[in-house]
Amino acid sequence: MKAAIVGCGAIAGRWIRSLAVDGRLTVGVLVDSDLAAAERLAERYGLSTAYAATVDEALAEHRPEVVINLTPPRLHHWVSRSALEAGAHVLTEKPLALRLADASALVELAQQRGLVLAVMQNRGRDRQFIAFRDQVRQLGDGPYLVTAETLVPLRTPGFRREQPLPATSDLAVHAFDQVRALIAAQPVEVTCTETPVSFLDAHCAATTITVRFSDASLFSYRGAFTAQADLRTDAGGSWRVEGRGFAASWTAGIAVGVADSAGSRSVTLPAHVDVPGYQLCVSEMVDAIHHPGKAPCPAAENLGSIALLEAAITSGTARRPAMVHRVPRRWP
């Protein structure tokens, strides 16, 4: 199947490598308003492709069966909608959209057209994180107090230069996928404050987010794009969960620490598999295209994360708490 990659920035290389290993999609078109960026990408990976300046041009002239949406988040809804309306399956980087209404409309359009719409959720589906989630649930039921921290060095701003609240909309969205895996209750309210930290570098920013859940669970998150690589966290973050009579902590690649009535101990999680988690997610997304009956619209299950993201953006912009919209009942 022929695929068009829309957006030839840094993340495109990771997709090209993952697709090459999977082998079921062929990158036939590179789309970017900066033709030189597309040409550099093709040369770097030895691709023989067509080029287009816009997704509409690519769809009209080259008719790809699959569109891979790697544009800045503010363009995700428009690019994905254009591809679906033209009859192409869509695999998109996170977030699906910045507003729940837009994300829901994309899911509905994909279902109406019988097309696959899938979004990258590599952190929420990380096998070690899911094993940590399972360990927490074995220790006890909610409510939980969940805290997490993600500090990622950002050497150049890229598309984030023009993106409002970049640490929230580009970094915290991973944590929203993860906390939804941990806490099953409905999120109710989000309080978010994002602040530029230009004394580190012009593009650095930090966000603090608190989410209240209907079962009294509380999620406290701190995320930042920083300048110092030596003290970074893993991109999956450092997590701690405390419940009635127990606590557990996890950082990617490190055994889970547990404390309860039996004392403190370490619990070894399954070792990381040889296949990188990102590549596994890409293959799962391609699976959905080849086996549509198995998951007709994988992106539908991500709507809860977009509800959290929209509330966080609303709160961070207005500097006051924001309620979380409920996902329409016809979707997960």
C-alpha positions as CSV (number, residue, x, y, z in Angstrom):
1,M,0.0,0.0,0.0
2,K,1.3,3.5,-0.9
3,A,1.6,6.0,1.9
4,A,2.1,9.7,2.0
5,I,4.1,11.2,4.9
6,V,2.8,14.7,5.6
7,G,5.3,16.7,7.6
8,C,9.1,16.0,7.1
9,G,10.4,17.1,10.5
10,A,12.5,15.2,13.0
11,I,9.8,12.6,13.8
12,A,9.5,11.5,10.2
13,G,12.8,9.6,10.4
14,R,11.5,7.4,13.2
15,W,8.3,6.6,11.2
16,I,10.3,5.8,8.1
17,R,12.6,3.4,10.0
18,S,9.6,1.7,11.7
19,L,7.7,1.3,8.4
20,A,10.8,-0.1,6.7
21,V,11.0,-2.8,9.4
22,D,7.3,-3.6,9.2
23,G,7.4,-3.7,5.4
24,R,3.7,-3.5,4.6
25,L,3.5,0.2,3.6
26,T,5.7,1.9,1.0
27,V,6.4,5.6,1.4
28,G,5.5,6.9,-2.1
29,V,5.0,10.7,-1.4
30,L,6.6,13.2,0.9
31,V,4.6,16.3,1.7
32,D,6.0,19.5,3.2
33,S,5.7,23.2,2.4
34,D,9.6,23.2,2.6
35,L,10.6,21.1,-0.4
36,A,14.2,21.1,0.7
37,A,13.2,19.3,4.0
38,A,11.4,16.6,2.0
39,E,14.3,16.1,-0.4
40,R,16.8,15.9,2.6
41,L,14.6,13.2,4.2
42,A,14.4,11.2,1.0
43,E,18.1,11.4,0.4
44,R,18.9,10.4,4.0
45,Y,16.8,7.2,3.8
46,G,17.3,6.4,0.2
47,L,13.7,6.9,-0.8
48,S,12.4,7.2,-4.3
49,T,9.3,9.3,-3.9
50,A,7.1,12.0,-5.3
51,Y,6.9,15.3,-3.6
52,A,4.0,17.6,-2.8
53,A,3.7,20.9,-1.0
54,T,0.3,20.3,0.6
55,V,-1.8,17.3,1.6
56,D,-4.5,18.3,-0.9
57,E,-2.0,18.2,-3.7
58,A,-0.7,14.8,-2.7
59,L,-4.2,13.4,-2.5
60,A,-5.3,14.8,-5.8
61,E,-2.1,14.0,-7.8
62,H,-0.7,10.8,-6.2
63,R,-3.7,9.2,-4.5
64,P,-2.0,7.5,-1.5
65,E,-4.0,4.8,0.2
66,V,-2.6,5.9,3.6
67,V,-1.8,9.3,5.0
68,I,0.7,9.5,7.9
69,N,0.0,12.8,9.6
70,L,3.2,14.2,11.2
71,T,2.3,17.9,11.1
72,P,2.3,20.2,14.1
73,P,-0.6,19.5,16.5
74,R,-2.6,22.6,15.5
75,L,-2.8,21.1,12.0
76,H,-3.7,17.5,13.0
77,H,-7.5,17.9,12.7
78,W,-7.4,19.6,9.3
79,V,-4.9,17.2,7.7
80,S,-6.6,14.1,9.0
81,R,-10.0,15.3,7.9
82,S,-8.7,16.1,4.4
83,A,-7.2,12.6,4.1
84,L,-10.4,10.8,5.4
85,E,-12.6,12.9,3.1
86,A,-10.4,11.8,0.1
87,G,-10.8,8.1,1.1
88,A,-7.4,7.5,2.7
89,H,-6.7,5.7,5.9
90,V,-4.9,7.9,8.5
91,L,-2.2,7.1,10.9
92,T,-1.4,10.2,13.0
93,E,1.1,11.4,15.6
94,K,-0.4,12.4,18.9
95,P,-2.5,14.3,19.7
96,L,-5.4,13.2,17.6
97,A,-6.7,16.8,17.8
98,L,-6.5,19.7,20.3
99,R,-10.3,19.7,20.9
100,L,-12.6,16.9,21.8
101,A,-15.2,18.0,19.3
102,D,-12.7,17.9,16.5
103,A,-11.3,14.5,17.6
104,S,-14.8,13.1,17.8
105,A,-15.7,14.4,14.4
106,L,-12.6,12.6,12.9
107,V,-13.6,9.3,14.6
108,E,-17.2,9.7,13.3
109,L,-16.0,10.5,9.7
110,A,-13.6,7.5,9.7
111,Q,-16.4,5.2,10.8
112,Q,-18.8,6.6,8.2
113,R,-16.3,6.1,5.4
114,G,-15.1,2.6,6.7
115,L,-11.6,3.9,7.1
116,V,-8.9,3.3,9.7
117,L,-8.0,6.2,11.9
118,A,-5.2,5.4,14.4
119,V,-3.1,7.7,16.7
120,M,0.3,7.1,18.3
121,Q,-0.1,6.1,21.9
122,N,3.3,4.5,22.6
123,R,3.6,5.6,26.2
124,G,0.2,4.6,27.3
125,R,0.7,1.1,25.8
126,D,4.3,0.7,26.9
127,R,4.5,-3.0,28.1
128,Q,6.5,-2.2,31.2
129,F,4.1,0.6,32.2
130,I,1.1,-1.7,31.7
131,A,2.9,-4.3,33.9
132,F,3.3,-1.6,36.5
133,R,-0.4,-0.7,36.2
134,D,-1.3,-4.4,36.8
135,Q,1.0,-4.5,39.8
136,V,-0.7,-1.4,41.3
137,R,-4.2,-3.0,40.8
138,Q,-3.0,-6.2,42.5
139,L,-1.9,-4.1,45.5
140,G,-5.3,-2.5,46.0
141,D,-8.2,-0.7,44.4
142,G,-8.5,3.1,44.1
143,P,-8.8,5.9,44.8
144,Y,-5.1,6.5,44.1
145,L,-2.8,9.5,44.5
146,V,-0.7,9.4,41.4
147,T,2.3,11.7,40.8
148,A,4.5,11.8,37.7
149,E,7.4,13.8,36.3
150,T,8.8,14.1,32.8
151,L,11.8,16.3,32.0
152,V,12.9,16.2,28.4
153,P,15.8,18.3,26.9
154,L,14.8,20.2,23.8
155,R,17.7,21.5,21.9
156,T,15.7,23.3,19.2
157,P,12.1,24.4,19.3
158,G,11.0,23.2,15.8
159,F,7.2,23.5,15.4
160,R,6.8,24.2,19.1
161,R,7.9,27.8,18.5
162,E,4.4,28.6,17.2
163,Q,2.5,26.2,19.5
164,P,0.6,27.6,22.5
165,L,1.4,25.7,25.8
166,P,3.9,23.3,24.1
167,A,4.8,21.4,27.3
168,T,1.1,20.7,27.9
169,S,0.0,19.9,24.3
170,D,3.1,18.0,23.2
171,L,4.5,16.4,26.3
172,A,1.7,16.0,28.9
173,V,-0.6,14.2,26.3
174,H,1.6,11.1,26.8
175,A,1.0,11.3,30.6
176,F,-2.8,11.6,29.9
177,D,-2.6,8.2,28.0
178,Q,-0.7,6.7,30.9
179,V,-2.9,8.0,33.8
180,R,-6.0,6.8,32.0
181,A,-4.5,3.3,32.0
182,L,-3.9,3.6,35.7
183,I,-7.2,5.2,36.8
184,A,-10.5,3.9,35.5
185,A,-12.7,6.6,37.1
186,Q,-14.0,9.5,35.1
187,P,-11.8,12.6,35.2
188,V,-13.7,15.6,36.5
189,E,-11.5,18.7,36.6
190,V,-8.1,19.9,35.5
191,T,-5.9,22.7,36.7
192,C,-3.0,23.5,34.5
193,T,-0.3,26.2,34.7
194,E,2.4,26.4,32.0
195,T,5.2,28.9,32.2
196,P,8.0,29.7,29.8
197,V,11.5,29.3,31.4
198,S,13.5,31.4,28.9
199,F,16.4,31.8,31.3
200,L,17.2,28.2,30.3
201,D,16.6,28.7,26.6
202,A,14.2,30.6,24.6
203,H,12.0,27.6,23.8
204,C,12.0,25.9,27.3
205,A,8.7,25.7,29.3
206,A,7.3,23.9,32.3
207,T,3.8,22.7,33.0
208,T,2.1,21.6,36.3
209,I,-1.2,19.8,36.0
210,T,-3.6,18.4,38.6
211,V,-6.5,16.2,37.6
212,R,-9.4,15.3,40.0
213,F,-11.3,12.1,39.3
214,S,-14.9,11.1,40.3
215,D,-13.6,8.4,42.7
216,A,-11.5,11.0,44.6
217,S,-8.3,9.9,42.8
218,L,-5.8,12.7,42.2
219,F,-3.1,13.0,39.5
220,S,-0.3,15.5,39.9
221,Y,2.0,16.0,37.0
222,R,5.1,18.1,36.3
223,G,6.5,18.2,32.8
224,A,9.1,20.4,31.2
225,F,11.1,20.9,28.0
226,T,14.5,21.7,29.5
227,A,18.1,22.5,28.3
228,Q,20.1,20.0,30.4
229,A,20.3,16.5,29.0
230,D,22.3,15.0,31.9
231,L,19.5,15.1,34.4
232,R,16.6,14.2,32.1
233,T,14.0,11.6,33.0
234,D,13.1,8.8,30.7
235,A,10.5,10.0,28.2
236,G,8.0,7.7,29.8
237,G,8.4,9.6,33.1
238,S,8.9,8.7,36.7
239,W,5.7,7.5,38.4
240,R,4.5,7.0,42.0
241,V,1.1,5.6,43.0
242,E,-0.2,5.5,46.6
243,G,-3.4,3.8,47.7
244,R,-4.9,2.6,51.0
245,G,-2.0,0.8,52.7
246,F,0.5,0.7,49.8
247,A,2.7,2.7,47.5
248,A,4.5,1.7,44.2
249,S,6.9,3.6,42.0
250,W,8.2,3.1,38.5
251,T,10.7,4.6,36.1
252,A,11.3,3.0,32.7
253,G,13.8,0.2,32.7
254,I,13.9,0.1,36.5
255,A,12.2,-2.5,38.8
256,V,9.0,-1.4,40.5
257,G,9.4,-0.4,44.1
258,V,6.6,-1.5,46.4
259,A,5.8,-0.7,50.0
260,D,2.8,-2.2,51.9
261,S,2.0,-4.2,55.1
262,A,4.6,-6.8,54.0
263,G,7.4,-4.3,53.9
264,S,9.4,-2.6,51.2
265,R,10.6,-4.7,48.2
266,S,11.3,-4.6,44.5
267,V,9.2,-6.3,41.8
268,T,10.9,-7.1,38.5
269,L,8.9,-6.3,35.5
270,P,9.1,-8.1,32.1
271,A,12.3,-7.1,30.3
272,H,12.0,-4.8,27.4
273,V,11.5,-6.7,24.2
274,D,14.1,-6.3,21.4
275,V,11.5,-4.4,19.2
276,P,11.3,-0.8,20.3
277,G,7.9,0.3,21.7
278,Y,7.5,2.9,19.0
279,Q,8.0,0.4,16.3
280,L,5.5,-1.9,18.0
281,C,2.9,0.9,18.0
282,V,3.5,1.6,14.3
283,S,3.0,-2.0,13.5
284,E,-0.2,-2.2,15.5
285,M,-1.5,0.8,13.6
286,V,-0.7,-0.8,10.2
287,D,-2.4,-4.0,11.5
288,A,-5.6,-2.1,11.9
289,I,-5.5,-1.2,8.2
290,H,-4.9,-4.9,7.2
291,H,-7.5,-6.3,9.7
292,P,-10.1,-3.5,9.9
293,G,-12.7,-5.8,11.6
294,K,-10.5,-6.2,14.6
295,A,-10.4,-2.5,15.5
296,P,-12.6,-0.4,13.1
297,C,-11.4,2.9,14.6
298,P,-8.5,2.5,17.0
299,A,-8.5,6.3,17.6
300,A,-11.9,6.1,19.3
301,E,-10.3,4.8,22.5
302,N,-8.0,7.9,22.6
303,L,-10.8,10.4,23.0
304,G,-10.6,10.3,26.8
305,S,-7.0,11.7,26.5
306,I,-8.2,14.5,24.2
307,A,-10.8,15.4,26.7
308,L,-8.1,15.8,29.3
309,L,-5.9,17.7,26.9
310,E,-8.6,20.1,26.0
311,A,-9.4,20.8,29.7
312,A,-5.7,21.3,30.4
313,I,-5.3,23.8,27.5
314,T,-8.4,25.6,28.6
315,S,-7.2,25.8,32.2
316,G,-3.7,26.8,31.2
317,T,-5.0,29.6,28.9
318,A,-7.5,31.0,31.4
319,R,-5.4,30.4,34.5
320,R,-8.3,28.7,36.3
321,P,-9.6,25.1,36.7
322,A,-11.6,23.6,33.8
323,M,-14.1,20.8,33.7
324,V,-13.4,17.7,31.7
325,H,-16.0,17.1,28.9
326,R,-17.4,13.5,28.8
327,V,-16.6,11.4,25.8
328,P,-19.8,10.7,23.8
329,R,-21.3,7.4,25.0
330,R,-21.2,5.7,21.5
331,W,-17.4,5.6,21.9
332,P,-15.1,4.2,24.6
